[in-house]
Amino acid sequence: MTEAVLEVSPAEVRATQAAGGPLRLIDVREPWEHATAAIEASELIPMRSIPENLSRLEGSAAPLVVYCHHGVRSLSVVDWLRAQGVSNCWSMAGGIDLWSREIDPHVPRY
């Protein structure tokens, strides 16, 4: 994952997890969406709550991978975080929907 790139694929996220690399998954969807389908070990911080959680995110030693349903909200969050000086963050392209289709079909699609 390089800082020049804003997005990573679900396959890259899975490969990092499988290799035991440090990674912090941030789910920026709404609580009802997270209750419907979530990636194991992800942390729910709804998009509207990101500014008030900035200090928790900017101090993260592990790279942040932000995801939503299809990748639109997460890309917006990553753009905002980078503008705040958080450079170790990326949006997961395609969101949890693509994760479900390509990585873990047990994660429900909605």
Buried (B, 14 or more C-beta within 10 A) or exposed (E): BEEEEBBBBBEBBBEBBEEEEEBBBBBBBBEEBBEBBBBEEBBBBBBEEBEEEBEEBBEBEEBBBBBBBBBEBBBBBBEBBBEEEBEBBBBBBBBBBBBBEEBBEEBEEE
